Protein backbone atom coordinates (compact mmCIF):
# COMPACT_ATOMS: atom_id res chain seq x y z
CA UNK A 1 0.00 0.00 0.00
CA UNK A 2 1.21 3.49 -0.80
CA UNK A 3 2.46 5.93 1.77
CA UNK A 4 -0.22 8.28 3.09
CA UNK A 5 -1.27 11.38 1.26
CA UNK A 6 -1.48 14.54 3.32
CA UNK A 7 -4.40 16.81 2.44
CA UNK A 8 -3.95 20.39 3.64
CA UNK A 9 -7.01 22.61 3.59
CA UNK A 10 -8.07 25.27 6.08
CA UNK A 11 -11.70 24.30 5.45
CA UNK A 12 -12.11 21.24 7.70
CA UNK A 13 -15.24 19.92 5.97
CA UNK A 14 -13.78 20.25 2.47
CA UNK A 15 -10.55 18.59 3.66
CA UNK A 16 -12.40 15.62 5.12
CA UNK A 17 -14.52 15.30 1.98
CA UNK A 18 -11.40 15.00 -0.17
CA UNK A 19 -9.83 12.53 2.27
CA UNK A 20 -12.99 10.41 2.10
CA UNK A 21 -13.02 10.57 -1.70
CA UNK A 22 -9.38 9.44 -1.85
CA UNK A 23 -10.05 6.72 0.72
CA UNK A 24 -12.73 5.27 -1.57
CA UNK A 25 -9.95 4.75 -4.14
CA UNK A 26 -7.80 2.99 -1.51
CA UNK A 27 -5.47 5.90 -0.83
CA UNK A 28 -4.51 6.44 2.80
CA UNK A 29 -4.88 10.08 3.78
CA UNK A 30 -4.05 12.34 6.68
CA UNK A 31 -6.07 15.58 6.97
CA UNK A 32 -4.22 18.73 8.05
CA UNK A 33 -5.74 22.17 8.38
CA UNK A 34 -2.85 24.62 8.41
CA UNK A 35 0.56 25.18 6.92
CA UNK A 36 2.01 24.96 10.42
CA UNK A 37 0.56 21.42 10.70
CA UNK A 38 2.22 20.55 7.40
CA UNK A 39 5.57 21.99 8.49
CA UNK A 40 5.44 20.00 11.72
CA UNK A 41 4.65 16.78 9.86
CA UNK A 42 7.09 17.20 6.98
CA UNK A 43 10.14 16.41 9.11
CA UNK A 44 8.55 13.21 10.37
CA UNK A 45 8.09 12.00 6.80
CA UNK A 46 5.91 8.98 6.27
CA UNK A 47 3.99 10.53 3.39
CA UNK A 48 4.82 10.87 -0.28
CA UNK A 49 2.27 13.41 -1.51
CA UNK A 50 0.89 16.64 -0.07
CA UNK A 51 -2.25 18.04 -1.66
CA UNK A 52 -2.70 21.72 -0.79
CA UNK A 53 -5.83 23.76 -1.38
CA UNK A 54 -4.41 27.15 -2.32
CA UNK A 55 -7.73 28.96 -1.86
CA UNK A 56 -7.54 28.88 1.93
CA UNK A 57 -3.77 28.87 2.42
CA UNK A 58 -1.22 31.63 2.05
CA UNK A 59 1.86 30.12 0.44
CA UNK A 60 4.87 31.61 -1.31
CA UNK A 61 7.97 30.38 -3.11
CA UNK A 62 10.07 30.41 0.05
CA UNK A 63 7.56 28.13 1.79
CA UNK A 64 7.97 25.45 -0.89
CA UNK A 65 11.76 25.85 -1.05
CA UNK A 66 12.01 25.36 2.71
CA UNK A 67 9.75 22.30 2.71
CA UNK A 68 11.66 20.67 -0.14
CA UNK A 69 14.90 21.18 1.79
CA UNK A 70 13.37 19.54 4.85
CA UNK A 71 11.91 16.61 2.87
CA UNK A 72 12.98 16.50 -0.80
CA UNK A 73 10.95 13.38 -1.59
CA UNK A 74 7.54 14.98 -0.98
CA UNK A 75 5.51 15.68 -4.11
CA UNK A 76 3.15 18.67 -4.00
CA UNK A 77 -0.17 18.85 -5.81
CA UNK A 78 -2.10 22.13 -5.67
CA UNK A 79 -5.84 22.69 -5.94
CA UNK A 80 -6.99 26.19 -6.82
CA UNK A 81 -9.96 28.07 -8.21
CA UNK A 82 -7.58 30.64 -9.70
CA UNK A 83 -6.23 29.88 -13.17
CA UNK A 84 -2.94 31.73 -12.62
CA UNK A 85 -0.50 32.12 -9.73
CA UNK A 86 2.20 34.49 -10.98
CA UNK A 87 3.48 34.90 -7.41
CA UNK A 88 4.30 31.17 -7.39
CA UNK A 89 6.04 30.97 -10.76
CA UNK A 90 9.24 29.52 -9.30
CA UNK A 91 7.41 26.91 -7.22
CA UNK A 92 5.12 25.90 -10.08
CA UNK A 93 8.20 25.30 -12.25
CA UNK A 94 10.31 23.46 -9.69
CA UNK A 95 8.39 22.20 -6.65
CA UNK A 96 4.73 21.67 -7.53
CA UNK A 97 4.04 18.53 -9.54
CA UNK A 98 0.56 19.56 -10.71
CA UNK A 99 -1.92 22.37 -10.18
CA UNK A 100 -5.51 21.25 -10.60
CA UNK A 101 -8.33 23.71 -11.19
CA UNK A 102 -11.26 23.61 -8.75
CA UNK A 103 -13.75 22.21 -8.61
CA UNK A 104 -11.40 19.36 -9.34
CA UNK A 105 -12.19 16.45 -11.59
CA UNK A 106 -11.56 13.35 -9.44
CA UNK A 107 -10.27 11.44 -12.47
CA UNK A 108 -7.64 14.11 -13.09
CA UNK A 109 -6.49 13.93 -9.48
CA UNK A 110 -6.33 10.12 -9.61
CA UNK A 111 -4.33 10.36 -12.82
CA UNK A 112 -1.69 12.56 -11.19
CA UNK A 113 -1.53 10.37 -8.09
CA UNK A 114 -1.11 7.25 -10.22
CA UNK A 115 1.73 8.84 -12.17
CA UNK A 116 3.50 9.68 -8.91
CA UNK A 117 3.15 6.22 -7.42
CA UNK A 118 3.76 4.30 -10.68
CA UNK A 119 6.92 6.30 -11.41
CA UNK A 120 8.11 5.69 -7.86
CA UNK A 121 7.46 1.95 -8.17
CA UNK A 122 9.32 1.78 -11.50
CA UNK A 123 12.25 3.66 -9.96
CA UNK A 124 12.39 1.26 -6.99
CA UNK A 125 12.22 -1.77 -9.30
CA UNK A 126 14.99 -0.43 -11.53
CA UNK A 127 17.26 -0.03 -8.51
CA UNK A 128 16.57 -3.61 -7.41
CA UNK A 129 16.99 -5.11 -10.87
N, C-alpha and C positions, 0 to 999 in steps of 0.2 A: 504494500500500500504506500502511496506517495506521502511525503512529508506534509504536514498541515499547511494550509493556506491561511494567512492572516488577512482579515478584512477590516479595514480601518475606515470608519464613517462616524462622524459626530452625531448623526441621527440614529439612535439606538434601534428603533423599529426597522428602519431601512437596512441597517447592518445585519440584524438578525434574519430579515427576509432573504437577503442575499446568501447568508450562511446556510439557511435552510434549503434554498434552491441548489446550492453547490453540494450539500449533503445528499440530496436526492440523486445526484450523479456520482455518488461514492467518493466525493472529495471530503477530506477532513478539514474543518475550518476552526479558526479561533477568532472570535469577534473582539475588536478593540475600538475604543471610541475617541481616542485623542492621539495626537502625534507624540506626546510624552509617553503614552502607553507603548507605542511602537518603538520609540527609542529605548525604553527600558527592556523590551523583549528582544530587540535585534542582537544584543550582545549574547544572549542566551542561545540564540540560534534555534534549531529544531524546526524551522519552516523554510520553505524554498521560495514561496511567492507571497508578495504583499500586494493586495488590491486596495487602492486608496481612492476614495470618493473626493475628488477635488472641490466639489461644490461646498462642502462644509469644513474644509481644512485649508489652512493658510500655509502653503509650502513655497519654497524658493530653491534655486539651484544649490545653494550652500547646504541646505537640508539633505538633499539627495547625495551630494558629494560626501558629506560626513557619514551618512548611513552606509554608503558603499565602502568606505574605508573601514568601518566597524565590522561589516559583514559583506564581503564582496560577492558572495554566492547568491544573495537574495535578488530575485527578479521582481521588478515593480510593474504593475499594470494599473493604469489610471482610468477612472470613470469620470466623465465630465459632461455637463450640458452645454458648455462653451465649445465652439468649434476651433478656437485658436487660443494658445497660451504663449504669447511672445515673450513673457517674462520667464518662461521655463524652456527657452530654446535650447540651451546647453543640456539640460537634463533630458529633454525629449530626444536629443540626438545621441546621448551617451549612457543614460541611466534608466530610462523608462522603456520597457520592452514594447508596450502597446498602450495607446490611449483610445478608449472606447467611448463613443458618444452615447449619452443618456437620452431617453431611456434605453438601456443596453439590450441588445439582442442576445438572449442566452446562448444561442448557437455560436455567435461570434466569440463570446467569452470562453466557451468550451473549446473552441478551435485554438485560441491562444494558449489556454492551459495545456491542451494536448501537445502542442508544439514544444512547450517548455519541458514537459515531462518525457516526451518521446526523445527529444534531442539529448536530454540528460541520460536517459537509459542507453541510447546508442553510444554516447561518450563513455559511460561506465563499461559497456561491453567491449568497446574497442581497446580500452586499457587492459582488460582481462585477457583478451584474445591475443 
